[in-house]
Amino acid sequence: MLLAAALAGLPAVARAQPFDAEVRIDQLQPPSADSPFTRAEGPHTPFAGGIDYGFLVMADYAASPLVAKAKSGTEVTSEQAPVAHALLLHVGGIIAPVDWFGFELSAPFAVFETGEASSSVPGQPLKPGGAGVGDLRFGAHFYPYVGKIADVSLGARFWAPSGSHDAYLAGPDRWFRAEAVIAVAGEVDALLWGCTLGVAPLLFAGRDGDRGALSCAAHAKLAPFVSLGVEPHVALFTYAPSGSSQAPGLSQNTALAVQFEPMAAVRFHVGGFALGLGGGVGLGGAPGTAAARGVLGLSYVGRGEREKPVLVDRGPVDTDLDGIPDVDDACPDDAGIKALRGCPPKQDLDGDGIVEGDACPEQAGQHYPDRRANGCPDGDNDHVADPVDACPEDPGRESDGCPAYVRVVDGQFKFERPIRFTPGTALTPEGRAAVEEVVGILRARPKELRRIRVIVGTEGTSQELGDQRAEVMRQVLKEARLDVSRYRIRFSKDVPGGQVQIMAVP
């Protein structure tokens, strides 16, 4: 309602107290799309894994948001309602490229307005309102503190002079407007609360239409998907009376108008979508203060995660396609049967195809130049037959059958020297050979050594370098044909950067 009271202390004659410029009804400022409230900013949830984004559409119905009155003393002598009913649509969006800073953009639209054409109030020939576009509003919010009980955000909003004056959505002077915004919000058990204070700096200089506004909210979670609460809002506006001789937009002879709109609201949310309903009455003499207001808002907030490499498990390799994986196939190049560990049946005692010169006639084996090993099994599959293998359980070098860099002691790996990276992201040749030996031992002892934990040291290194080195380890294990179910990669600041530790896990 337009404040048109007689000046205090003057005789009670019929007079009007008109305002020259900033008579507008789009004072409702919705919060960011991710807020659980109608006007106040809500608790902030940091998301370091990518980008937050959101969209908001809010329908705002106001009954009698603009009423002009003429008084004689305390008696109203004439009254006009240039806007008796108004339906505004607020459309906006947010984007937060990092978890501590975000932008918002919104604009109100007058879908329709109805009002009286009478000009019975002296000095205030206000015309009936109509459809129009409001000022484009741009905001930025910085989150210097996000705590367990309360979050704090600092920011600013700017109004571009793009609104329609005939729809009472902007003043005729086409001013840019700005306000500093401070918000405090939190979540304690089932209680959501928040307060947002927005103050235009030129309010203190008396610029026509500038404001200071405080919006608070308190909601109780009735269920994981619904909350119910109250949302009081109060604002103070500065208006310059008509006929002021001060500089345009500024006046030492200003009038103050107050807006107070307590509301009740309920909010439903499923996934990234949220539906809010609110309503209440309005008190005060500031233009835009509705006798009754109802809002209906629909918002969506999503998160775009940064792309991560996907490891594809193609299953165990079976070169001869006999249904027996190479790791368990004694004859990986010749299709065979399970009873002979993947080897084809032959007319000999052990079925290994070796009749003459079989050093192990009752155990299926392979051809070896060494007559002590010819026809004998190779339990660890290192191409060194068991009779001449110094380490028959662990695959190793062809010279003696033992690994060069790692041993198994009491069920745990013991390395001759640490596995290291170069100053960049590549494993040293010795480090890569040690990892491949570990994979070979796992294949040879599937029952005793089932899984391993790979720990990438991050002491004194950046997170990005640690991620790159972890990806190198995944690639090395993949090339060594180790199934992804048999290892997990972790980070540790207790391990020097550039080193890798591998431990057997029961």
C-alpha positions as MATLAB code, in Angstrom:
seq = 'MLLAAALAGLPAVARAQPFDAEVRIDQLQPPSADSPFTRAEGPHTPFAGGIDYGFLVMADYAASPLVAKAKSGTEVTSEQAPVAHALLLHVGGIIAPVDWFGFELSAPFAVFETGEASSSVPGQPLKPGGAGVGDLRFGAHFYPYVGKIADVSLGARFWAPSGSHDAYLAGPDRWFRAEAVIAVAGEVDALLWGCTLGVAPLLFAGRDGDRGALSCAAHAKLAPFVSLGVEPHVALFTYAPSGSSQAPGLSQNTALAVQFEPMAAVRFHVGGFALGLGGGVGLGGAPGTAAARGVLGLSYVGRGEREKPVLVDRGPVDTDLDGIPDVDDACPDDAGIKALRGCPPKQDLDGDGIVEGDACPEQAGQHYPDRRANGCPDGDNDHVADPVDACPEDPGRESDGCPAYVRVVDGQFKFERPIRFTPGTALTPEGRAAVEEVVGILRARPKELRRIRVIVGTEGTSQELGDQRAEVMRQVLKEARLDVSRYRIRFSKDVPGGQVQIMAVP';
ca = [
       0.000    0.000    0.000;
       1.254    3.485   -0.861;
       1.999    5.516    2.276;
      -0.112    8.735    1.943;
      -0.500    9.967    5.509;
      -0.622   13.705    6.334;
       2.592   15.263    7.602;
       2.745   15.118   11.408;
       1.940   18.339   13.234;
       0.217   20.139   10.328;
      -3.500   21.037   10.298;
      -5.796   18.185    9.365;
      -6.741   19.340    5.896;
      -7.194   17.137    2.890;
      -3.733   16.542    1.414;
      -1.834   13.762   -0.345;
       1.739   12.678    0.246;
       2.735   11.425   -3.222;
       6.068    9.859   -4.200;
       7.688   10.877   -7.459;
       9.531    7.873   -8.853;
      10.120    4.544   -7.179;
       6.580    3.261   -6.789;
       7.065   -0.447   -7.463;
       5.502   -3.743   -6.399;
       8.205   -6.340   -7.238;
       9.927   -6.084   -3.854;
       9.986   -9.835   -3.208;
      13.521  -11.123   -3.760;
      13.661  -14.929   -3.896;
      16.849  -16.501   -2.519;
      19.195  -18.730   -4.485;
      17.607  -21.845   -5.984;
      19.367  -24.107   -3.479;
      17.851  -22.349   -0.438;
      15.075  -24.170    1.457;
      13.350  -20.837    2.173;
      11.208  -18.329    0.268;
      13.300  -15.181    0.893;
      16.268  -16.074    3.122;
      19.435  -17.863    2.029;
      19.689  -21.335    3.545;
      22.545  -23.557    4.770;
      25.328  -24.145    2.278;
      26.561  -27.646    1.389;
      30.065  -27.540   -0.143;
      30.606  -29.732   -3.170;
      34.268  -30.037   -4.106;
      33.755  -32.727   -6.731;
      32.375  -30.526   -9.515;
      29.888  -27.740  -10.271;
      26.611  -26.856   -8.537;
      23.801  -25.470  -10.687;
      20.118  -24.778  -10.156;
      16.931  -23.219  -11.531;
      13.991  -21.546   -9.815;
      10.494  -20.536  -10.943;
       8.288  -18.810   -8.351;
       4.719  -17.584   -8.837;
       3.949  -14.625   -6.534;
       0.334  -13.489   -6.087;
      -0.271  -10.198   -4.237;
      -3.634   -8.744   -3.212;
      -3.746   -4.917   -3.123;
       0.018   -4.349   -3.317;
      -0.481   -0.698   -4.348;
      -3.114    1.569   -2.732;
      -3.080    5.388   -2.698;
      -4.986    7.261    0.017;
      -5.781   10.871    0.824;
      -6.504   11.807    4.423;
      -7.939   14.699    6.355;
      -6.395   14.246    9.748;
      -6.901   10.572   10.469;
      -9.899   10.186    8.178;
      -9.430    8.716    4.707;
     -11.194   11.010    2.243;
     -10.403    9.179   -0.985;
      -8.712    5.990   -2.032;
      -7.449    4.401   -5.254;
      -5.981    0.937   -5.949;
      -3.856    1.199   -9.131;
      -2.925   -2.454   -8.572;
      -5.629   -4.496   -6.858;
      -4.383   -7.923   -7.937;
      -0.995   -8.900   -9.333;
       0.615  -12.165  -10.386;
       4.377  -12.006  -10.754;
       6.639  -14.776  -11.987;
      10.228  -14.857  -10.695;
      12.629  -16.848  -12.877;
      16.232  -17.427  -11.842;
      19.246  -19.697  -11.845;
      22.487  -20.303   -9.953;
      25.894  -21.730  -10.771;
      28.768  -22.419   -8.369;
      31.992  -23.310  -10.219;
      33.729  -23.865   -6.857;
      32.357  -24.879   -3.470;
      33.015  -21.473   -1.837;
      31.678  -19.064   -4.491;
      28.587  -18.859   -6.690;
      26.567  -16.596   -8.997;
      22.831  -16.068   -9.395;
      20.672  -14.414  -12.045;
      16.943  -13.691  -11.797;
      14.190  -11.457  -13.147;
      10.526  -10.846  -12.234;
       7.726  -10.785  -14.806;
       4.243   -9.334  -14.283;
       1.953  -11.914  -15.867;
      -1.040   -9.673  -15.213;
      -2.144   -6.751  -13.039;
      -5.615   -5.311  -12.446;
      -6.436   -1.953  -10.866;
      -8.713    1.058  -10.657;
      -8.625    3.738  -13.295;
     -10.057    6.420  -10.972;
      -7.770    9.335  -10.066;
      -9.750   10.485   -7.021;
      -6.633   10.924   -4.863;
      -5.348   14.502   -5.313;
      -1.805   14.772   -6.629;
      -1.486   11.051   -7.387;
      -2.725   10.292  -10.905;
      -1.600    6.647  -10.792;
      -2.727    4.542  -13.732;
      -3.846    0.914  -13.531;
      -0.953   -1.532  -13.864;
      -0.456   -4.126  -16.562;
       1.866   -6.895  -17.718;
       5.570   -6.107  -17.869;
       9.166   -7.088  -17.158;
      11.098   -6.247  -13.992;
      14.729   -5.300  -13.468;
      17.269   -8.027  -14.206;
      18.958   -9.008  -10.924;
      22.485  -10.361  -10.697;
      24.057  -11.673   -7.482;
      27.298  -13.179   -6.236;
      27.841  -15.002   -2.930;
      31.079  -15.865   -1.154;
      31.147  -18.458    1.656;
      34.037  -17.598    4.019;
      32.849  -20.000    6.720;
      30.817  -23.204    6.635;
      30.474  -24.802   10.062;
      28.563  -27.572   11.796;
      26.055  -25.196   13.388;
      26.068  -22.077   11.165;
      27.192  -21.017    7.680;
      28.101  -17.434    6.740;
      27.888  -15.923    3.267;
      28.809  -12.466    2.019;
      27.767  -11.059   -1.321;
      26.007   -8.404   -3.339;
      23.063   -8.060   -5.702;
      22.640   -5.603   -8.566;
      19.448   -4.441  -10.294;
      19.860   -3.465  -13.960;
      17.409   -0.721  -15.068;
      15.470   -2.932  -17.466;
      12.014   -2.941  -15.854;
       8.644   -1.643  -17.073;
       7.551    1.570  -15.341;
       3.931    1.241  -16.495;
       3.689   -2.128  -14.680;
       5.141   -0.605  -11.469;
       8.226   -2.807  -11.807;
      10.775    0.040  -12.160;
      11.111    3.778  -11.700;
      11.267    6.262  -14.573;
      14.798    7.420  -13.741;
      16.400    4.113  -14.883;
      18.867    3.774  -12.027;
      21.187    0.914  -11.323;
      20.638   -0.388   -7.832;
      22.824   -2.491   -5.584;
      22.765   -3.907   -2.093;
      25.239   -5.701    0.123;
      23.996   -9.085    1.339;
      24.988  -10.884    4.543;
      23.445  -14.260    5.374;
      23.753  -16.612    8.329;
      22.077  -20.023    8.233;
      22.366  -23.436    9.805;
      20.866  -26.823   10.510;
      20.565  -28.312   13.993;
      18.948  -31.741   14.183;
      15.489  -31.285   12.604;
      15.646  -27.453   12.591;
      16.592  -25.365    9.562;
      17.120  -21.647   10.173;
      18.529  -18.645    8.373;
      18.536  -14.847    8.172;
      19.542  -12.663    5.230;
      20.180   -8.905    5.504;
      20.343   -6.806    2.356;
      21.171   -3.093    2.570;
      21.462   -0.582   -0.283;
      24.359    1.804    0.557;
      22.472    4.858   -0.781;
      19.620    4.193    1.643;
      21.587    6.294    4.137;
      21.904    9.116    1.598;
      18.137    9.161    1.124;
      18.020    7.989   -2.479;
      14.487    7.471   -3.688;
      13.360    3.838   -3.450;
      16.455    2.288   -1.846;
      15.914   -0.199    0.943;
      17.238   -2.230    3.830;
      15.569   -5.647    4.175;
      15.823   -8.482    6.680;
      14.361  -11.908    5.867;
      14.455  -14.751    8.386;
      13.119  -18.289    8.376;
      12.830  -21.270   10.698;
      11.666  -24.663    9.414;
      11.168  -27.959   11.194;
      11.768  -31.161    9.222;
       8.635  -33.237    9.543;
      10.149  -35.969    7.373;
      13.236  -36.328    5.176;
      11.269  -34.855    2.263;
       9.130  -32.124    3.903;
       9.670  -29.127    6.193;
       7.253  -26.597    7.697;
       7.995  -23.186    9.186;
       7.571  -19.432    9.459;
       9.346  -16.765    7.406;
       8.992  -13.165    8.677;
      10.234  -10.348    6.437;
      10.689   -6.652    7.229;
      12.018   -3.833    5.043;
      12.568   -0.081    5.319;
      12.351    2.082    2.180;
      13.384    5.675    1.576;
      11.129    7.781   -0.659;
      11.490   11.361   -1.846;
       8.220   13.361   -1.791;
       7.118   15.009   -5.023;
       8.424   18.502   -5.640;
      11.796   17.905   -3.965;
      14.456   20.393   -5.089;
      17.420   18.125   -4.252;
      19.688   16.377   -6.747;
      17.944   13.674   -8.830;
      17.349   10.591   -6.722;
      18.669   12.121   -3.475;
      16.721   14.191   -0.950;
      17.260   15.556    2.503;
      13.499   15.722    2.880;
      12.785   11.986    2.701;
       9.899    9.842    3.837;
      10.374    6.375    5.287;
       8.024    3.505    4.510;
       7.921    0.132    6.223;
       7.012   -3.290    4.870;
       6.327   -6.260    7.159;
       5.164   -9.569    5.736;
       5.115  -12.597    8.050;
       4.525  -15.814    6.149;
       4.050  -19.497    6.795;
       5.670  -21.933    4.349;
       5.954  -25.638    3.605;
       8.538  -27.233    1.349;
       8.654  -30.675   -0.302;
      11.769  -32.043   -1.967;
      12.547  -35.236   -3.860;
      16.013  -35.708   -5.295;
      17.141  -32.412   -6.780;
      13.585  -31.045   -7.084;
      11.809  -28.939   -4.466;
       8.281  -27.502   -4.287;
       7.549  -24.626   -1.881;
       4.215  -23.131   -0.803;
       3.839  -20.016    1.328;
       1.370  -17.347    2.311;
       0.654  -14.563    4.735;
      -0.588  -11.028    5.293;
       1.224   -7.725    4.898;
       1.519   -4.704    7.188;
       3.035   -1.294    6.538;
       2.854    1.561    4.074;
       5.585    0.715    1.545;
       4.550    0.173   -2.079;
       4.609   -3.533   -2.816;
       3.317   -4.518    0.635;
       0.486   -6.898   -0.141;
      -2.615   -7.145    2.001;
      -2.246  -10.877    1.386;
       0.444  -12.766   -0.476;
       0.789  -16.341   -1.708;
       3.798  -17.951   -3.373;
       4.376  -21.219   -5.200;
       7.935  -22.116   -6.125;
       9.552  -24.965   -8.024;
      13.321  -25.403   -8.036;
      15.918  -27.900   -9.153;
      19.538  -28.175   -8.036;
      22.003  -30.511   -9.697;
      25.661  -31.319   -9.512;
      27.961  -32.017  -12.438;
      30.843  -34.224  -11.387;
      34.168  -33.932  -13.129;
      34.778  -36.808  -15.498;
      36.847  -39.645  -14.045;
      38.514  -42.496  -15.922;
      36.531  -45.717  -15.930;
      38.342  -49.012  -15.621;
      36.735  -51.842  -17.561;
      37.182  -55.393  -16.334;
      37.269  -57.617  -19.396;
      37.610  -60.802  -17.366;
      40.486  -63.296  -17.270;
      42.449  -64.048  -20.456;
      41.909  -67.442  -22.126;
      44.260  -67.631  -25.123;
      43.310  -71.114  -26.347;
      39.546  -70.602  -25.712;
      39.210  -73.855  -23.831;
      37.222  -72.284  -20.981;
      40.191  -72.368  -18.609;
      41.838  -68.972  -17.867;
      45.517  -68.710  -18.712;
      46.401  -68.210  -15.032;
      45.072  -71.716  -14.336;
      45.924  -73.299  -17.716;
      49.034  -75.473  -17.819;
      48.810  -75.425  -21.639;
      47.546  -71.887  -22.431;
      48.323  -72.194  -26.166;
      46.670  -75.614  -26.631;
      42.990  -76.260  -25.942;
      42.572  -78.983  -23.363;
      40.374  -80.302  -20.601;
      39.884  -79.250  -16.998;
      41.020  -82.631  -15.645;
      44.448  -82.059  -17.223;
      44.628  -78.349  -16.149;
      43.797  -77.198  -19.664;
      46.121  -79.499  -21.545;
      44.963  -81.855  -24.326;
      44.784  -85.545  -23.477;
      47.658  -87.686  -24.731;
      48.553  -91.334  -24.689;
      50.832  -91.131  -21.699;
      50.509  -91.637  -17.963;
      50.084  -88.009  -16.936;
      48.481  -86.802  -20.163;
      51.004  -84.017  -20.774;
      51.909  -85.153  -24.293;
      55.432  -86.077  -23.300;
      56.198  -89.766  -23.417;
      59.943  -90.006  -23.943;
      62.177  -88.179  -21.502;
      59.364  -87.259  -19.044;
      61.129  -86.437  -15.775;
      57.739  -86.360  -14.000;
      55.744  -89.191  -15.575;
      52.912  -88.981  -13.029;
      52.613  -85.186  -13.080;
      51.517  -83.297  -16.185;
      54.109  -80.813  -17.315;
      55.649  -79.069  -20.323;
      58.646  -79.432  -22.630;
      61.889  -78.038  -21.187;
      65.393  -78.288  -22.614;
      66.682  -79.359  -19.209;
      66.068  -83.074  -18.927;
      65.661  -82.703  -15.148;
      62.588  -80.520  -15.776;
      61.187  -81.896  -19.046;
      57.549  -82.931  -18.615;
      57.345  -81.526  -15.101;
      54.800  -79.041  -13.752;
      55.477  -75.346  -13.196;
      53.381  -74.509  -10.124;
      54.061  -70.765  -10.134;
      53.875  -70.461  -13.943;
      57.243  -68.674  -14.270;
      58.556  -70.993  -17.030;
      60.907  -72.659  -14.556;
      59.766  -76.198  -13.752;
      59.361  -77.166  -10.112;
      62.350  -79.563   -9.874;
      64.800  -76.790  -10.862;
      62.846  -73.845   -9.348;
      64.478  -72.465   -6.165;
      61.177  -70.698   -5.370;
      58.494  -73.080   -6.681;
      55.577  -71.092   -5.153;
      56.570  -67.630   -6.409;
      57.160  -66.776  -10.078;
      60.574  -65.308  -10.725;
      63.588  -65.102  -12.990;
      64.391  -67.798  -15.485;
      67.828  -68.161  -13.919;
      66.644  -69.622  -10.624;
      62.861  -69.175  -10.536;
      62.940  -66.619   -7.709;
      61.648  -63.025   -7.826;
      64.304  -60.324   -8.063;
      62.641  -57.649   -5.951;
      60.107  -59.223   -3.580;
      59.696  -62.225   -1.285;
      56.799  -63.589    0.745;
      57.642  -63.816    4.429;
      55.006  -65.001    6.933;
      52.213  -64.250    4.499;
      53.374  -60.674    3.777;
      55.416  -59.084    0.990;
      58.990  -58.067    1.744;
      60.679  -55.828   -0.847;
      64.394  -55.615   -1.542;
      64.016  -51.852   -2.038;
      61.053  -49.404   -1.948;
      58.830  -49.022   -4.988;
      59.407  -45.501   -6.255;
      58.160  -43.042   -8.822;
      60.379  -40.788  -10.878;
      60.033  -37.053  -10.041;
      57.027  -37.106  -12.374;
      54.317  -39.761  -12.663;
      56.213  -42.779  -14.037;
      57.350  -45.750  -11.990;
      61.051  -46.493  -12.024;
      61.940  -49.613  -14.064;
      62.765  -51.452  -10.815;
      59.466  -50.299   -9.252;
      57.420  -51.512  -12.225;
      59.230  -54.869  -12.202;
      58.491  -55.244   -8.479;
      54.769  -54.587   -9.046;
      54.671  -57.172  -11.843;
      56.345  -59.706   -9.553;
      53.671  -59.077   -6.903;
      50.973  -59.772   -9.499;
      52.691  -62.988  -10.497;
      52.832  -64.148   -6.866;
      49.114  -63.391   -6.443;
      48.331  -65.559   -9.442;
      50.487  -68.363   -8.105;
      48.938  -68.236   -4.601;
      45.238  -67.382   -5.103;
      44.103  -69.136   -1.927;
      46.844  -67.893    0.394;
      47.161  -64.354   -1.003;
      43.732  -63.166   -2.133;
      43.923  -59.362   -2.199;
      46.390  -56.515   -1.822;
      46.198  -52.900   -0.662;
      48.272  -50.431   -2.685;
      49.158  -47.272   -0.720;
      50.337  -44.246   -2.711;
      52.411  -41.892   -0.565;
      51.289  -38.226   -0.601;
      53.578  -36.693    2.018;
      54.830  -33.391    0.618;
      52.973  -33.771   -2.701;
      49.859  -32.186   -4.187;
      46.499  -33.946   -4.435;
      46.649  -33.681   -8.230;
      50.047  -35.443   -8.394;
      48.768  -38.120   -6.000;
      45.721  -38.734   -8.244;
      47.950  -39.021  -11.318;
      50.256  -41.534   -9.621;
      47.275  -43.585   -8.435;
      46.051  -43.715  -12.045;
      49.505  -44.945  -13.146;
      49.281  -47.761  -10.582;
      45.836  -48.747  -11.910;
      47.209  -48.879  -15.440;
      50.230  -51.001  -14.426;
      47.994  -53.483  -12.580;
      45.609  -53.586  -15.529;
      48.453  -54.308  -17.970;
      49.657  -57.028  -15.599;
      46.157  -58.571  -15.930;
      45.261  -58.443  -12.249;
      41.505  -58.551  -11.656;
      40.177  -55.304  -10.112;
      38.487  -57.257   -7.325;
      41.890  -58.274   -5.962;
      43.291  -54.808   -5.196;
      42.352  -51.445   -3.702;
      44.336  -48.221   -4.074;
      44.525  -45.793   -1.161;
      46.429  -42.588   -0.281;
      48.479  -41.940    2.849;
      50.248  -38.840    4.105;
      52.306  -41.132    6.376;
      54.087  -42.599    3.330;
      56.733  -40.393    1.649;
      55.606  -38.860   -1.598;
      56.881  -40.772   -4.573;
      56.821  -44.170   -2.802;
      54.293  -47.003   -2.996;
      53.634  -49.657   -0.369;
      51.886  -52.967   -1.158;
      50.446  -55.130    1.594;
      48.613  -58.450    1.540;
      45.048  -58.284    2.858;
      43.298  -61.403    4.238;
];
